[in-house]
Amino acid sequence: MTRNPPFRLGRRTVLAATAAIAAASLGCVPTRPLHAAQPGAAFDPVLLDRAIKRAAGLDQIHALVIGRNGAVVSAEAFRGPAVNRAVNVKSVSKTIAASLVGIAIDRGVLRSVDVPLAEAAPGLVPAAVDPRVRRITIADLLTMQAGLEPTSGQSYGRWINSRNWVVDALRRPFVTEPGARMLYSTGSYHLLGAALSSASGRSLLDLAREWLGEPLGIDVPSWTRDPQGFYLGGNNMALSPLDLFRFGELWRQGGLWNGQQVISAAWVRDSWVPRTSSPFSGDDYGYGWFLATAKGHRIAYARGYGGQMLYLVPSLGLTVVVTSDPGRPARSDGHVGLLNALLTDAIIPAAEMA
């Protein structure tokens, strides 16, 4: 996958957005299209309208939600489910799972990111594995630097058809040493989810509903489980575009929601520090977030197959959600590249010119 020039995402760019960003409370999110700027959410109306029309012309897009400083300015489904209907957000699930890891550390369920998986959840690691498996830390899994052969891409089908997804992921051969480089793998996040369940004694679904769903006032439907009953840690979670917007706002506000510190400011800050870089786009990666710059603005974004995107531009108070056809590929030089350009060439200028 090659990089898409219009987005100009910076390799090894430090995302130093402050963790505690003052913003208005989201309040009641409207479910109808809103194209007129609201107080605290100003956009140039002509440029915003052009951006929305440009989005509507991309045949893979299903829905677009644009908000500024906590207020939704446009929430529109061009095709597919309505903006208040849950849809598969694909690998955006990894960003949600990483958030749960941070909350688990905040609550003492996990000691730190430096703890080896074998210590955090000893029952998950089978006896007959490469000794290096016992060196893999929570941080290695968060950054997909476990070193094991990936379970994504061409290997995904074989992995999910195995009898035990955790064992299969841990018994794969090492491609590189733990912590050496990013190898994009949903298996790493499935191991994280299984570790959270093992350490807490609760399902990942229960944790997601209590730790994120309840404070944000969002629905978290059940999703895929492996043969042992562990919920898939890095794929197939479902949220409505409006609920995903709330999740994005939580992060944009430094983990604070309606006066409650749902995720610690320290975890937000640490998650937005570059730890490795994507072998496909070249963009930096922290704990569950891709990190980049565009037009002088630092950006954190979550990405899922097909073009499920959550963009945060803290310097402009922007949170943008895009959902797309989950059955069509969306490469960095294809549909995702068009979405990146929509953000940088249309939505960001509409905010800058307000």
Secondary structure, DSSP 8 states (H G I E B T S, - for coil): ----GGG---TT------S--------S---S---S-BTTB---HHHHHHHHHHHHT-TTEEEEEEEETTEEEEEEESSSS-TTS-EE-TTHHHHHHHHHHHHHHHTTSS--TTSBHHHHSGGGS-SSS-GGGGG-BHHHHHTT---B--SSGGGHHHHHTSS-HHHHHHTS-BSS-TTSS----HHHHHHHHHHHHHHHTS-HHHHHIIIIIHHHT-------B-TTS-B-SSS--EE-HHHHHHHHHHHHTTTEETTEESS-HHHHHHHTS--EE-TTT--EE-SS-EEEEETTEEEEEEEETTTEEEEEEGGGTEEEEEEE-TTS---TTTHHHHHHHHIIIIIHHHHHT-
